Amino acid sequence: MANARNVLGEPLQLCCGNTGFTREGFCYVPSSDVGNHSVCAIMTDAFLEYSKAQGNDLTTPNALYEFPGLKAGDKWCLCAGRWLEAERAGVAPKIVLAAVNEAALQLIPLDVLKKYAV
């Protein structure tokens, strides 16, 4: 995935440690990632509560997947679909545009992503 590109057509930047579908810190989207974990987002309490209400608890640690649980301020590679749902619900977290994989553009227009860039 070394040739992965971000939504700006540049080399994909690191999101943070132990995140993404491959747990390499980059929001890589291999063909096996049907969830399109392409959006490098900065967690907020509002988003974490929204995600939990949708059935995806991101705050509770899960040792089986070596998942530490997230808190506000943490960066994480989110599914593009869930981020877009949150945007429509008014609780989308800010994103690190240089670390958002170009695969996000399959679902989210670039102009929408730019509104949430830090």
Backbone as XML, in Angstrom:
<?xml version="1.0"?>
<chain id="A" units="angstrom">
  <residue number="1" name="MET">
    <atom name="N" x="0.827" y="-1.197" z="0.000"/>
    <atom name="CA" x="0.000" y="0.000" z="0.000"/>
    <atom name="C" x="0.870" y="1.259" z="0.000"/>
  </residue>
  <residue number="2" name="ALA">
    <atom name="N" x="2.142" y="1.095" z="-0.263"/>
    <atom name="CA" x="3.073" y="2.218" z="-0.233"/>
    <atom name="C" x="2.724" y="3.295" z="-1.254"/>
  </residue>
  <residue number="3" name="ASN">
    <atom name="N" x="1.999" y="2.957" z="-2.289"/>
    <atom name="CA" x="1.631" y="3.932" z="-3.314"/>
    <atom name="C" x="0.264" y="4.561" z="-3.064"/>
  </residue>
  <residue number="4" name="ALA">
    <atom name="N" x="-0.309" y="4.352" z="-1.889"/>
    <atom name="CA" x="-1.634" y="4.888" z="-1.587"/>
    <atom name="C" x="-1.622" y="6.416" z="-1.666"/>
  </residue>
  <residue number="5" name="ARG">
    <atom name="N" x="-2.724" y="6.962" z="-2.110"/>
    <atom name="CA" x="-2.881" y="8.407" z="-2.275"/>
    <atom name="C" x="-3.993" y="8.927" z="-1.364"/>
  </residue>
  <residue number="6" name="ASN">
    <atom name="N" x="-3.865" y="10.194" z="-1.006"/>
    <atom name="CA" x="-4.920" y="10.828" z="-0.228"/>
    <atom name="C" x="-5.912" y="11.503" z="-1.179"/>
  </residue>
  <residue number="7" name="VAL">
    <atom name="N" x="-6.907" y="12.148" z="-0.617"/>
    <atom name="CA" x="-7.961" y="12.760" z="-1.430"/>
    <atom name="C" x="-7.469" y="13.948" z="-2.248"/>
  </residue>
  <residue number="8" name="LEU">
    <atom name="N" x="-6.269" y="14.421" z="-1.953"/>
    <atom name="CA" x="-5.685" y="15.533" z="-2.704"/>
    <atom name="C" x="-4.759" y="15.036" z="-3.815"/>
  </residue>
  <residue number="9" name="GLY">
    <atom name="N" x="-4.662" y="13.697" z="-3.957"/>
    <atom name="CA" x="-3.816" y="13.103" z="-4.981"/>
    <atom name="C" x="-2.348" y="13.013" z="-4.595"/>
  </residue>
  <residue number="10" name="GLU">
    <atom name="N" x="-2.057" y="13.261" z="-3.332"/>
    <atom name="CA" x="-0.688" y="13.219" z="-2.821"/>
    <atom name="C" x="-0.474" y="11.918" z="-2.055"/>
  </residue>
  <residue number="11" name="PRO">
    <atom name="N" x="0.789" y="11.587" z="-1.711"/>
    <atom name="CA" x="1.021" y="10.384" z="-0.909"/>
    <atom name="C" x="0.233" y="10.430" z="0.404"/>
  </residue>
  <residue number="12" name="LEU">
    <atom name="N" x="-0.374" y="9.319" z="0.752"/>
    <atom name="CA" x="-1.169" y="9.220" z="1.972"/>
    <atom name="C" x="-0.281" y="9.412" z="3.190"/>
  </residue>
  <residue number="13" name="GLN">
    <atom name="N" x="-0.709" y="10.257" z="4.103"/>
    <atom name="CA" x="0.043" y="10.538" z="5.324"/>
    <atom name="C" x="-0.445" y="9.651" z="6.473"/>
  </residue>
  <residue number="14" name="LEU">
    <atom name="N" x="0.399" y="9.492" z="7.477"/>
    <atom name="CA" x="0.077" y="8.707" z="8.659"/>
    <atom name="C" x="-1.088" y="9.336" z="9.408"/>
  </residue>
  <residue number="15" name="CYS">
    <atom name="N" x="-2.028" y="8.507" z="9.838"/>
    <atom name="CA" x="-3.136" y="8.999" z="10.664"/>
    <atom name="C" x="-2.696" y="8.964" z="12.127"/>
  </residue>
  <residue number="16" name="CYS">
    <atom name="N" x="-2.351" y="7.794" z="12.625"/>
    <atom name="CA" x="-1.800" y="7.631" z="13.971"/>
    <atom name="C" x="-1.430" y="6.173" z="14.156"/>
  </residue>
  <residue number="17" name="GLY">
    <atom name="N" x="-0.844" y="5.841" z="15.263"/>
    <atom name="CA" x="-0.426" y="4.467" z="15.497"/>
    <atom name="C" x="-1.581" y="3.506" z="15.670"/>
  </residue>
  <residue number="18" name="ASN">
    <atom name="N" x="-1.418" y="2.274" z="15.214"/>
    <atom name="CA" x="-2.352" y="1.167" z="15.408"/>
    <atom name="C" x="-3.784" y="1.488" z="14.981"/>
  </residue>
  <residue number="19" name="THR">
    <atom name="N" x="-3.947" y="2.133" z="13.847"/>
    <atom name="CA" x="-5.285" y="2.407" z="13.346"/>
    <atom name="C" x="-5.392" y="1.945" z="11.908"/>
  </residue>
  <residue number="20" name="GLY">
    <atom name="N" x="-6.558" y="2.027" z="11.384"/>
    <atom name="CA" x="-6.790" y="1.604" z="10.009"/>
    <atom name="C" x="-7.075" y="0.124" z="9.927"/>
  </residue>
  <residue number="21" name="PHE">
    <atom name="N" x="-7.566" y="-0.287" z="8.802"/>
    <atom name="CA" x="-7.923" y="-1.682" z="8.585"/>
    <atom name="C" x="-6.717" y="-2.594" z="8.778"/>
  </residue>
  <residue number="22" name="THR">
    <atom name="N" x="-5.531" y="-2.127" z="8.375"/>
    <atom name="CA" x="-4.321" y="-2.945" z="8.476"/>
    <atom name="C" x="-3.583" y="-2.738" z="9.802"/>
  </residue>
  <residue number="23" name="ARG">
    <atom name="N" x="-4.047" y="-1.817" z="10.631"/>
    <atom name="CA" x="-3.427" y="-1.465" z="11.913"/>
    <atom name="C" x="-1.985" y="-1.003" z="11.749"/>
  </residue>
  <residue number="24" name="GLU">
    <atom name="N" x="-1.695" y="-0.337" z="10.629"/>
    <atom name="CA" x="-0.360" y="0.197" z="10.374"/>
    <atom name="C" x="-0.286" y="1.700" z="10.602"/>
  </residue>
  <residue number="25" name="GLY">
    <atom name="N" x="-1.392" y="2.318" z="11.001"/>
    <atom name="CA" x="-1.400" y="3.749" z="11.253"/>
    <atom name="C" x="-1.842" y="4.578" z="10.063"/>
  </residue>
  <residue number="26" name="PHE">
    <atom name="N" x="-1.969" y="3.947" z="8.916"/>
    <atom name="CA" x="-2.436" y="4.623" z="7.701"/>
    <atom name="C" x="-3.853" y="4.149" z="7.390"/>
  </residue>
  <residue number="27" name="CYS">
    <atom name="N" x="-4.629" y="5.003" z="6.767"/>
    <atom name="CA" x="-5.989" y="4.632" z="6.387"/>
    <atom name="C" x="-5.968" y="3.935" z="5.024"/>
  </residue>
  <residue number="28" name="TYR">
    <atom name="N" x="-5.207" y="2.839" z="4.970"/>
    <atom name="CA" x="-5.161" y="2.019" z="3.762"/>
    <atom name="C" x="-6.513" y="1.346" z="3.554"/>
  </residue>
  <residue number="29" name="VAL">
    <atom name="N" x="-6.859" y="1.120" z="2.296"/>
    <atom name="CA" x="-8.111" y="0.444" z="1.989"/>
    <atom name="C" x="-7.812" y="-0.701" z="1.013"/>
  </residue>
  <residue number="30" name="PRO">
    <atom name="N" x="-7.340" y="-1.836" z="1.548"/>
    <atom name="CA" x="-7.105" y="-2.985" z="0.674"/>
    <atom name="C" x="-8.433" y="-3.545" z="0.175"/>
  </residue>
  <residue number="31" name="SER">
    <atom name="N" x="-8.399" y="-4.371" z="-0.830"/>
    <atom name="CA" x="-9.631" y="-4.912" z="-1.408"/>
    <atom name="C" x="-10.451" y="-5.694" z="-0.383"/>
  </residue>
  <residue number="32" name="SER">
    <atom name="N" x="-9.816" y="-6.218" z="0.655"/>
    <atom name="CA" x="-10.534" y="-6.969" z="1.688"/>
    <atom name="C" x="-11.281" y="-6.063" z="2.675"/>
  </residue>
  <residue number="33" name="ASP">
    <atom name="N" x="-11.071" y="-4.757" z="2.598"/>
    <atom name="CA" x="-11.722" y="-3.806" z="3.511"/>
    <atom name="C" x="-13.052" y="-3.353" z="2.920"/>
  </residue>
  <residue number="34" name="VAL">
    <atom name="N" x="-14.088" y="-4.126" z="3.152"/>
    <atom name="CA" x="-15.405" y="-3.783" z="2.604"/>
    <atom name="C" x="-16.027" y="-2.582" z="3.315"/>
  </residue>
  <residue number="35" name="GLY">
    <atom name="N" x="-15.474" y="-2.203" z="4.474"/>
    <atom name="CA" x="-15.989" y="-1.054" z="5.213"/>
    <atom name="C" x="-15.409" y="0.273" z="4.774"/>
  </residue>
  <residue number="36" name="ASN">
    <atom name="N" x="-14.390" y="0.254" z="3.901"/>
    <atom name="CA" x="-13.770" y="1.481" z="3.405"/>
    <atom name="C" x="-13.325" y="2.379" z="4.566"/>
  </residue>
  <residue number="37" name="HIS">
    <atom name="N" x="-12.398" y="1.876" z="5.375"/>
    <atom name="CA" x="-11.865" y="2.611" z="6.534"/>
    <atom name="C" x="-10.863" y="3.672" z="6.059"/>
  </residue>
  <residue number="38" name="SER">
    <atom name="N" x="-11.350" y="4.682" z="5.404"/>
    <atom name="CA" x="-10.501" y="5.639" z="4.691"/>
    <atom name="C" x="-10.411" y="7.026" z="5.305"/>
  </residue>
  <residue number="39" name="VAL">
    <atom name="N" x="-11.231" y="7.330" z="6.289"/>
    <atom name="CA" x="-11.306" y="8.696" z="6.813"/>
    <atom name="C" x="-10.550" y="8.817" z="8.134"/>
  </residue>
  <residue number="40" name="CYS">
    <atom name="N" x="-9.452" y="9.577" z="8.126"/>
    <atom name="CA" x="-8.681" y="9.831" z="9.340"/>
    <atom name="C" x="-9.387" y="10.936" z="10.128"/>
  </residue>
  <residue number="41" name="ALA">
    <atom name="N" x="-10.082" y="10.521" z="11.177"/>
    <atom name="CA" x="-10.900" y="11.449" z="11.953"/>
    <atom name="C" x="-10.363" y="11.639" z="13.355"/>
  </residue>
  <residue number="42" name="ILE">
    <atom name="N" x="-10.633" y="12.810" z="13.908"/>
    <atom name="CA" x="-10.255" y="13.140" z="15.275"/>
    <atom name="C" x="-11.512" y="13.009" z="16.129"/>
  </residue>
  <residue number="43" name="MET">
    <atom name="N" x="-11.505" y="12.025" z="16.989"/>
    <atom name="CA" x="-12.699" y="11.684" z="17.752"/>
    <atom name="C" x="-13.192" y="12.849" z="18.623"/>
  </residue>
  <residue number="44" name="THR">
    <atom name="N" x="-14.514" y="12.911" z="18.730"/>
    <atom name="CA" x="-15.184" y="13.838" z="19.636"/>
    <atom name="C" x="-16.157" y="13.029" z="20.487"/>
  </residue>
  <residue number="45" name="ASP">
    <atom name="N" x="-16.518" y="13.563" z="21.634"/>
    <atom name="CA" x="-17.509" y="12.876" z="22.466"/>
    <atom name="C" x="-18.824" y="12.713" z="21.706"/>
  </residue>
  <residue number="46" name="ALA">
    <atom name="N" x="-19.235" y="13.746" z="20.975"/>
    <atom name="CA" x="-20.499" y="13.680" z="20.233"/>
    <atom name="C" x="-20.478" y="12.561" z="19.201"/>
  </residue>
  <residue number="47" name="PHE">
    <atom name="N" x="-19.365" y="12.432" z="18.470"/>
    <atom name="CA" x="-19.297" y="11.373" z="17.475"/>
    <atom name="C" x="-19.262" y="10.001" z="18.142"/>
  </residue>
  <residue number="48" name="LEU">
    <atom name="N" x="-18.478" y="9.851" z="19.204"/>
    <atom name="CA" x="-18.379" y="8.561" z="19.880"/>
    <atom name="C" x="-19.729" y="8.121" z="20.437"/>
  </residue>
  <residue number="49" name="GLU">
    <atom name="N" x="-20.497" y="9.054" z="20.969"/>
    <atom name="CA" x="-21.844" y="8.731" z="21.457"/>
    <atom name="C" x="-22.745" y="8.339" z="20.288"/>
  </residue>
  <residue number="50" name="TYR">
    <atom name="N" x="-22.655" y="9.059" z="19.185"/>
    <atom name="CA" x="-23.443" y="8.745" z="17.996"/>
    <atom name="C" x="-23.100" y="7.348" z="17.481"/>
  </residue>
  <residue number="51" name="SER">
    <atom name="N" x="-21.821" y="7.043" z="17.368"/>
    <atom name="CA" x="-21.394" y="5.742" z="16.857"/>
    <atom name="C" x="-21.906" y="4.613" z="17.751"/>
  </residue>
  <residue number="52" name="LYS">
    <atom name="N" x="-21.812" y="4.818" z="19.059"/>
    <atom name="CA" x="-22.303" y="3.804" z="19.995"/>
    <atom name="C" x="-23.807" y="3.601" z="19.828"/>
  </residue>
  <residue number="53" name="ALA">
    <atom name="N" x="-24.548" y="4.684" z="19.641"/>
    <atom name="CA" x="-25.996" y="4.589" z="19.439"/>
    <atom name="C" x="-26.345" y="3.863" z="18.138"/>
  </residue>
  <residue number="54" name="GLN">
    <atom name="N" x="-25.415" y="3.870" z="17.188"/>
    <atom name="CA" x="-25.626" y="3.177" z="15.916"/>
    <atom name="C" x="-25.178" y="1.719" z="15.988"/>
  </residue>
  <residue number="55" name="GLY">
    <atom name="N" x="-24.687" y="1.288" z="17.148"/>
    <atom name="CA" x="-24.279" y="-0.098" z="17.334"/>
    <atom name="C" x="-22.794" y="-0.363" z="17.201"/>
  </residue>
  <residue number="56" name="ASN">
    <atom name="N" x="-21.984" y="0.699" z="17.095"/>
    <atom name="CA" x="-20.537" y="0.524" z="16.983"/>
    <atom name="C" x="-19.865" y="1.278" z="18.131"/>
  </residue>
  <residue number="57" name="ASP">
    <atom name="N" x="-19.654" y="0.565" z="19.237"/>
    <atom name="CA" x="-19.050" y="1.156" z="20.423"/>
    <atom name="C" x="-17.538" y="1.245" z="20.227"/>
  </residue>
  <residue number="58" name="LEU">
    <atom name="N" x="-17.053" y="2.447" z="20.034"/>
    <atom name="CA" x="-15.623" y="2.675" z="19.839"/>
    <atom name="C" x="-14.910" y="3.074" z="21.126"/>
  </residue>
  <residue number="59" name="THR">
    <atom name="N" x="-15.642" y="3.159" z="22.221"/>
    <atom name="CA" x="-15.032" y="3.602" z="23.478"/>
    <atom name="C" x="-14.594" y="2.457" z="24.380"/>
  </residue>
  <residue number="60" name="THR">
    <atom name="N" x="-15.162" y="1.295" z="24.210"/>
    <atom name="CA" x="-14.856" y="0.158" z="25.071"/>
    <atom name="C" x="-13.692" y="-0.651" z="24.506"/>
  </residue>
  <residue number="61" name="PRO">
    <atom name="N" x="-12.642" y="-0.860" z="25.310"/>
    <atom name="CA" x="-11.522" y="-1.672" z="24.838"/>
    <atom name="C" x="-11.975" y="-3.099" z="24.491"/>
  </residue>
  <residue number="62" name="ASN">
    <atom name="N" x="-11.293" y="-3.700" z="23.515"/>
    <atom name="CA" x="-11.577" y="-5.072" z="23.109"/>
    <atom name="C" x="-10.243" y="-5.779" z="22.898"/>
  </residue>
  <residue number="63" name="ALA">
    <atom name="N" x="-9.839" y="-6.569" z="23.880"/>
    <atom name="CA" x="-8.542" y="-7.250" z="23.838"/>
    <atom name="C" x="-8.438" y="-8.223" z="22.672"/>
  </residue>
  <residue number="64" name="LEU">
    <atom name="N" x="-9.542" y="-8.823" z="22.269"/>
    <atom name="CA" x="-9.541" y="-9.776" z="21.159"/>
    <atom name="C" x="-8.963" y="-9.161" z="19.889"/>
  </residue>
  <residue number="65" name="TYR">
    <atom name="N" x="-9.256" y="-7.876" z="19.673"/>
    <atom name="CA" x="-8.768" y="-7.173" z="18.485"/>
    <atom name="C" x="-7.634" y="-6.195" z="18.806"/>
  </residue>
  <residue number="66" name="GLU">
    <atom name="N" x="-7.100" y="-6.287" z="20.025"/>
    <atom name="CA" x="-6.066" y="-5.364" z="20.476"/>
    <atom name="C" x="-6.521" y="-3.915" z="20.293"/>
  </residue>
  <residue number="67" name="PHE">
    <atom name="N" x="-7.788" y="-3.686" z="20.601"/>
    <atom name="CA" x="-8.399" y="-2.361" z="20.445"/>
    <atom name="C" x="-8.443" y="-1.684" z="21.809"/>
  </residue>
  <residue number="68" name="PRO">
    <atom name="N" x="-7.791" y="-0.520" z="21.941"/>
    <atom name="CA" x="-7.682" y="0.126" z="23.245"/>
    <atom name="C" x="-8.931" y="0.887" z="23.698"/>
  </residue>
  <residue number="69" name="GLY">
    <atom name="N" x="-9.868" y="1.111" z="22.796"/>
    <atom name="CA" x="-10.992" y="1.999" z="23.100"/>
    <atom name="C" x="-10.555" y="3.426" z="22.806"/>
  </residue>
  <residue number="70" name="LEU">
    <atom name="N" x="-11.469" y="4.218" z="22.298"/>
    <atom name="CA" x="-11.126" y="5.580" z="21.897"/>
    <atom name="C" x="-11.753" y="6.608" z="22.818"/>
  </residue>
  <residue number="71" name="LYS">
    <atom name="N" x="-11.128" y="7.784" z="22.849"/>
    <atom name="CA" x="-11.659" y="8.919" z="23.605"/>
    <atom name="C" x="-11.522" y="10.159" z="22.735"/>
  </residue>
  <residue number="72" name="ALA">
    <atom name="N" x="-12.193" y="11.209" z="23.119"/>
    <atom name="CA" x="-12.109" y="12.468" z="22.377"/>
    <atom name="C" x="-10.647" y="12.875" z="22.221"/>
  </residue>
  <residue number="73" name="GLY">
    <atom name="N" x="-10.289" y="13.296" z="21.012"/>
    <atom name="CA" x="-8.929" y="13.710" z="20.711"/>
    <atom name="C" x="-8.104" y="12.642" z="20.003"/>
  </residue>
  <residue number="74" name="ASP">
    <atom name="N" x="-8.508" y="11.367" z="20.142"/>
    <atom name="CA" x="-7.807" y="10.288" z="19.452"/>
    <atom name="C" x="-8.091" y="10.360" z="17.956"/>
  </residue>
  <residue number="75" name="LYS">
    <atom name="N" x="-7.116" y="9.938" z="17.152"/>
    <atom name="CA" x="-7.314" y="9.828" z="15.706"/>
    <atom name="C" x="-7.590" y="8.368" z="15.379"/>
  </residue>
  <residue number="76" name="TRP">
    <atom name="N" x="-8.459" y="8.151" z="14.390"/>
    <atom name="CA" x="-8.833" y="6.789" z="14.014"/>
    <atom name="C" x="-9.311" y="6.772" z="12.571"/>
  </residue>
  <residue number="77" name="CYS">
    <atom name="N" x="-9.055" y="5.699" z="11.861"/>
    <atom name="CA" x="-9.529" y="5.538" z="10.483"/>
    <atom name="C" x="-10.965" y="5.029" z="10.510"/>
  </residue>
  <residue number="78" name="LEU">
    <atom name="N" x="-11.884" y="5.897" z="10.187"/>
    <atom name="CA" x="-13.300" y="5.555" z="10.194"/>
    <atom name="C" x="-13.768" y="5.050" z="8.842"/>
  </residue>
  <residue number="79" name="CYS">
    <atom name="N" x="-14.838" y="4.279" z="8.872"/>
    <atom name="CA" x="-15.511" y="3.886" z="7.634"/>
    <atom name="C" x="-16.103" y="5.143" z="7.004"/>
  </residue>
  <residue number="80" name="ALA">
    <atom name="N" x="-15.909" y="5.296" z="5.707"/>
    <atom name="CA" x="-16.421" y="6.472" z="5.013"/>
    <atom name="C" x="-17.937" y="6.588" z="5.163"/>
  </residue>
  <residue number="81" name="GLY">
    <atom name="N" x="-18.629" y="5.471" z="5.100"/>
    <atom name="CA" x="-20.082" y="5.491" z="5.229"/>
    <atom name="C" x="-20.547" y="5.986" z="6.580"/>
  </residue>
  <residue number="82" name="ARG">
    <atom name="N" x="-19.879" y="5.538" z="7.656"/>
    <atom name="CA" x="-20.267" y="5.977" z="9.002"/>
    <atom name="C" x="-19.967" y="7.459" z="9.192"/>
  </residue>
  <residue number="83" name="TRP">
    <atom name="N" x="-18.799" y="7.913" z="8.664"/>
    <atom name="CA" x="-18.474" y="9.329" z="8.777"/>
    <atom name="C" x="-19.536" y="10.166" z="8.052"/>
  </residue>
  <residue number="84" name="LEU">
    <atom name="N" x="-19.952" y="9.727" z="6.867"/>
    <atom name="CA" x="-20.961" y="10.465" z="6.099"/>
    <atom name="C" x="-22.297" y="10.473" z="6.828"/>
  </residue>
  <residue number="85" name="GLU">
    <atom name="N" x="-22.668" y="9.357" z="7.444"/>
    <atom name="CA" x="-23.898" y="9.317" z="8.256"/>
    <atom name="C" x="-23.805" y="10.347" z="9.381"/>
  </residue>
  <residue number="86" name="ALA">
    <atom name="N" x="-22.657" y="10.397" z="10.040"/>
    <atom name="CA" x="-22.464" y="11.340" z="11.141"/>
    <atom name="C" x="-22.513" y="12.781" z="10.642"/>
  </residue>
  <residue number="87" name="GLU">
    <atom name="N" x="-21.984" y="13.009" z="9.466"/>
    <atom name="CA" x="-22.023" y="14.362" z="8.887"/>
    <atom name="C" x="-23.470" y="14.786" z="8.669"/>
  </residue>
  <residue number="88" name="ARG">
    <atom name="N" x="-24.257" y="13.892" z="8.144"/>
    <atom name="CA" x="-25.676" y="14.183" z="7.894"/>
    <atom name="C" x="-26.450" y="14.374" z="9.200"/>
  </residue>
  <residue number="89" name="ALA">
    <atom name="N" x="-25.963" y="13.737" z="10.273"/>
    <atom name="CA" x="-26.598" y="13.866" z="11.584"/>
    <atom name="C" x="-26.059" y="15.060" z="12.374"/>
  </residue>
  <residue number="90" name="GLY">
    <atom name="N" x="-25.075" y="15.757" z="11.811"/>
    <atom name="CA" x="-24.526" y="16.937" z="12.459"/>
    <atom name="C" x="-23.485" y="16.663" z="13.526"/>
  </residue>
  <residue number="91" name="VAL">
    <atom name="N" x="-22.885" y="15.455" z="13.522"/>
    <atom name="CA" x="-21.898" y="15.116" z="14.549"/>
    <atom name="C" x="-20.588" y="14.587" z="13.955"/>
  </residue>
  <residue number="92" name="ALA">
    <atom name="N" x="-20.320" y="14.886" z="12.694"/>
    <atom name="CA" x="-19.085" y="14.390" z="12.067"/>
    <atom name="C" x="-17.870" y="15.027" z="12.721"/>
  </residue>
  <residue number="93" name="PRO">
    <atom name="N" x="-16.862" y="14.215" z="13.016"/>
    <atom name="CA" x="-15.639" y="14.768" z="13.597"/>
    <atom name="C" x="-14.770" y="15.424" z="12.532"/>
  </residue>
  <residue number="94" name="LYS">
    <atom name="N" x="-13.882" y="16.294" z="12.974"/>
    <atom name="CA" x="-12.886" y="16.893" z="12.087"/>
    <atom name="C" x="-11.997" y="15.796" z="11.533"/>
  </residue>
  <residue number="95" name="ILE">
    <atom name="N" x="-11.329" y="16.084" z="10.419"/>
    <atom name="CA" x="-10.485" y="15.090" z="9.772"/>
    <atom name="C" x="-9.112" y="15.663" z="9.435"/>
  </residue>
  <residue number="96" name="VAL">
    <atom name="N" x="-8.160" y="14.762" z="9.237"/>
    <atom name="CA" x="-6.821" y="15.125" z="8.776"/>
    <atom name="C" x="-6.803" y="14.811" z="7.291"/>
  </residue>
  <residue number="97" name="LEU">
    <atom name="N" x="-7.027" y="15.811" z="6.470"/>
    <atom name="CA" x="-7.231" y="15.626" z="5.032"/>
    <atom name="C" x="-6.085" y="14.890" z="4.353"/>
  </residue>
  <residue number="98" name="ALA">
    <atom name="N" x="-4.851" y="15.184" z="4.720"/>
    <atom name="CA" x="-3.696" y="14.537" z="4.095"/>
    <atom name="C" x="-3.614" y="13.050" z="4.428"/>
  </residue>
  <residue number="99" name="ALA">
    <atom name="N" x="-4.354" y="12.610" z="5.459"/>
    <atom name="CA" x="-4.350" y="11.210" z="5.865"/>
    <atom name="C" x="-5.645" y="10.496" z="5.477"/>
  </residue>
  <residue number="100" name="VAL">
    <atom name="N" x="-6.530" y="11.170" z="4.734"/>
    <atom name="CA" x="-7.773" y="10.551" z="4.261"/>
    <atom name="C" x="-7.498" y="9.899" z="2.910"/>
  </residue>
  <residue number="101" name="ASN">
    <atom name="N" x="-7.702" y="8.594" z="2.841"/>
    <atom name="CA" x="-7.442" y="7.841" z="1.628"/>
    <atom name="C" x="-8.390" y="8.265" z="0.509"/>
  </residue>
  <residue number="102" name="GLU">
    <atom name="N" x="-7.887" y="8.268" z="-0.715"/>
    <atom name="CA" x="-8.695" y="8.653" z="-1.871"/>
    <atom name="C" x="-9.938" y="7.780" z="-2.019"/>
  </residue>
  <residue number="103" name="ALA">
    <atom name="N" x="-9.953" y="6.602" z="-1.408"/>
    <atom name="CA" x="-11.127" y="5.726" z="-1.459"/>
    <atom name="C" x="-12.346" y="6.385" z="-0.823"/>
  </residue>
  <residue number="104" name="ALA">
    <atom name="N" x="-12.132" y="7.359" z="0.053"/>
    <atom name="CA" x="-13.259" y="8.071" z="0.668"/>
    <atom name="C" x="-14.102" y="8.793" z="-0.377"/>
  </residue>
  <residue number="105" name="LEU">
    <atom name="N" x="-13.462" y="9.173" z="-1.474"/>
    <atom name="CA" x="-14.170" y="9.917" z="-2.525"/>
    <atom name="C" x="-15.226" y="9.067" z="-3.230"/>
  </residue>
  <residue number="106" name="GLN">
    <atom name="N" x="-15.216" y="7.769" z="-3.007"/>
    <atom name="CA" x="-16.260" y="6.903" z="-3.559"/>
    <atom name="C" x="-17.614" y="7.229" z="-2.942"/>
  </residue>
  <residue number="107" name="LEU">
    <atom name="N" x="-17.587" y="7.784" z="-1.715"/>
    <atom name="CA" x="-18.823" y="8.087" z="-0.994"/>
    <atom name="C" x="-18.986" y="9.557" z="-0.616"/>
  </residue>
  <residue number="108" name="ILE">
    <atom name="N" x="-17.874" y="10.237" z="-0.405"/>
    <atom name="CA" x="-17.926" y="11.594" z="0.144"/>
    <atom name="C" x="-17.278" y="12.571" z="-0.838"/>
  </residue>
  <residue number="109" name="PRO">
    <atom name="N" x="-18.010" y="13.612" z="-1.257"/>
    <atom name="CA" x="-17.409" y="14.613" z="-2.150"/>
    <atom name="C" x="-16.259" y="15.364" z="-1.465"/>
  </residue>
  <residue number="110" name="LEU">
    <atom name="N" x="-15.254" y="15.706" z="-2.235"/>
    <atom name="CA" x="-14.090" y="16.407" z="-1.696"/>
    <atom name="C" x="-14.476" y="17.720" z="-1.021"/>
  </residue>
  <residue number="111" name="ASP">
    <atom name="N" x="-15.417" y="18.453" z="-1.580"/>
    <atom name="CA" x="-15.793" y="19.728" z="-0.967"/>
    <atom name="C" x="-16.384" y="19.537" z="0.426"/>
  </residue>
  <residue number="112" name="VAL">
    <atom name="N" x="-17.055" y="18.419" z="0.655"/>
    <atom name="CA" x="-17.588" y="18.126" z="1.994"/>
    <atom name="C" x="-16.438" y="17.803" z="2.937"/>
  </residue>
  <residue number="113" name="LEU">
    <atom name="N" x="-15.502" y="16.982" z="2.490"/>
    <atom name="CA" x="-14.357" y="16.643" z="3.339"/>
    <atom name="C" x="-13.565" y="17.899" z="3.727"/>
  </residue>
  <residue number="114" name="LYS">
    <atom name="N" x="-13.364" y="18.787" z="2.781"/>
    <atom name="CA" x="-12.591" y="20.003" z="3.062"/>
    <atom name="C" x="-13.201" y="20.861" z="4.156"/>
  </residue>
  <residue number="115" name="LYS">
    <atom name="N" x="-14.521" y="20.821" z="4.310"/>
    <atom name="CA" x="-15.190" y="21.601" z="5.359"/>
    <atom name="C" x="-14.799" y="21.137" z="6.758"/>
  </residue>
  <residue number="116" name="TYR">
    <atom name="N" x="-14.333" y="19.896" z="6.856"/>
    <atom name="CA" x="-14.017" y="19.312" z="8.169"/>
    <atom name="C" x="-12.512" y="19.178" z="8.402"/>
  </residue>
  <residue number="117" name="ALA">
    <atom name="N" x="-11.719" y="19.667" z="7.495"/>
    <atom name="CA" x="-10.256" y="19.538" z="7.615"/>
    <atom name="C" x="-9.711" y="20.421" z="8.720"/>
  </residue>
  <residue number="118" name="VAL">
    <atom name="N" x="-8.738" y="19.882" z="9.452"/>
    <atom name="CA" x="-8.049" y="20.688" z="10.476"/>
    <atom name="C" x="-6.781" y="21.253" z="9.884"/>
  </residue>
</chain>
